[in-house]
Every structure is written in structure tokens, then in C-alpha cells.
Amino acid sequence: MINMLKNKVDFTGVAVLLLAFFVAVGFKAPTMRQQPQWYGVEDTGSTPGNPQNQQIGEALDEEPTGDCNTFPGVICAIELDLDGGTPPSTVHEAQQMGVTTGNSRQRQ
């Protein structure tokens, strides 16, 4: 009888520990990663192509189309992976901050 009770207690203890583990893991807040976002870019310098003169503007609703969808040319949009951070003011600043810069679009 004592042996049977001891086995039941051991099994119950293991079951409680497993349940506590799965509850702790299951209720962990999910970390959602934002998708890269397209931003408008205006090249304000006298020498096109200098990242220090490429001002990052507002976020675009969708991938650029129309005249801002060619290559090569003057940059007009860039895809940034900010992961919830604030957008930098220039492409050069984005590169210095280590922001992942994806595709870019140009216009002629």
C-alpha cells in the first residue's frame, strides 16, 4: 500500500511540473516582428546617389509603382526593416544605425 502511494505521488509531482512548464511556455507573449516597410526618399543633394543627401520621408502604403519603379536612376523609395523603431532621417543614417535596408526603387 505504501509503495503504491509513493508511486502515485511521484507521478503526480511530475505531472504538476510538466503542467507548470507548458502553462508558462504557452502563455508567453508572442513576439511579433513587423514586416519591412517602403518609405519615400528624396535625393536633395547636387550629386545624386550620396546616401547623406537621400532624405527618408513618409511610409508608403504599398510597393512603389509607376515612375518610381525603374533601375538605374535617382532613388525615390527604399524598403526598411525597422522592427518597430522610428525611421532614420537619411539613408546614410539608416546604414550607420544598422537598419536593414532592403530593395530600393529609382526614377529617371
C-alpha positions in Angstrom: 0.0 0.0 0.0 2.8 2.5 0.9 4.6 1.6 -2.3 1.5 2.3 -4.4 1.0 5.6 -2.7 4.7 6.6 -3.3 4.4 5.8 -7.0 1.2 7.9 -7.2 2.9 10.9 -5.5 5.9 10.7 -7.9 3.6 10.6 -10.9 1.6 13.5 -9.6 4.7 15.6 -8.9 6.0 15.0 -12.4 2.6 15.8 -13.9 2.4 19.1 -11.9 5.9 20.1 -13.1 5.0 19.4 -16.7 1.8 21.3 -16.5 3.5 24.3 -15.0 6.1 24.2 -17.8 3.5 24.1 -20.6 1.4 26.8 -19.0 4.5 29.1 -18.6 5.6 28.5 -22.2 2.0 28.6 -23.6 1.2 32.0 -22.1 4.4 33.7 -23.1 3.5 36.9 -25.1 4.2 36.3 -28.7 6.9 38.4 -30.2 5.6 39.7 -33.5 8.1 41.0 -36.0 6.9 43.7 -38.3 7.4 43.3 -42.0 9.8 45.6 -43.9 8.0 48.9 -44.9 8.6 51.0 -48.0 9.5 54.7 -47.4 9.7 57.5 -49.9 13.1 59.0 -50.5 14.1 62.4 -51.9 17.6 62.9 -53.1 18.3 66.6 -52.1 22.0 66.8 -53.0 23.7 68.2 -56.0 25.4 64.8 -56.5 22.8 62.1 -56.9 23.5 58.9 -55.2 25.1 60.2 -52.0 23.3 58.5 -49.1 23.9 61.5 -46.8 21.6 63.6 -49.2 18.9 60.9 -49.5 16.1 62.1 -47.2 13.7 59.4 -46.0 10.1 60.5 -46.0 6.8 59.1 -45.1 5.9 55.4 -45.1 4.2 54.2 -48.4 1.0 52.2 -48.4 2.4 49.7 -50.9 5.4 48.9 -53.0 6.3 51.7 -55.4 4.9 51.6 -58.9 4.8 53.9 -61.9 7.7 56.3 -62.5 9.3 55.2 -59.2 9.9 51.7 -60.3 12.9 51.7 -62.6 16.6 51.0 -62.4 19.1 52.7 -62.7 18.2 56.2 -61.8 17.8 58.5 -58.8 16.5 56.8 -55.7 12.8 57.5 -54.8 11.9 54.7 -52.4 13.6 52.3 -50.0 12.5 49.3 -48.1 13.5 49.4 -44.4 13.2 46.8 -41.7 12.8 48.9 -38.6 11.2 46.2 -36.4 9.1 48.8 -34.6 11.7 51.5 -34.4 11.5 55.1 -35.8 12.7 55.7 -39.3 16.0 57.5 -39.6 16.2 60.8 -41.5 18.6 59.8 -44.3 19.7 56.6 -46.0 23.2 57.2 -44.6 21.8 57.4 -41.0 20.0 54.1 -41.6 23.2 52.5 -42.7 25.1 53.9 -39.6 22.3 52.7 -37.3 22.5 49.2 -38.7 18.9 49.3 -40.0 18.4 46.6 -42.6 17.8 48.3 -45.9 16.2 46.1 -48.5 15.2 46.9 -52.0 15.2 50.4 -53.4 13.4 51.9 -56.4 14.7 54.6 -58.7 13.2 57.0 -61.2 14.9 58.5 -64.2 
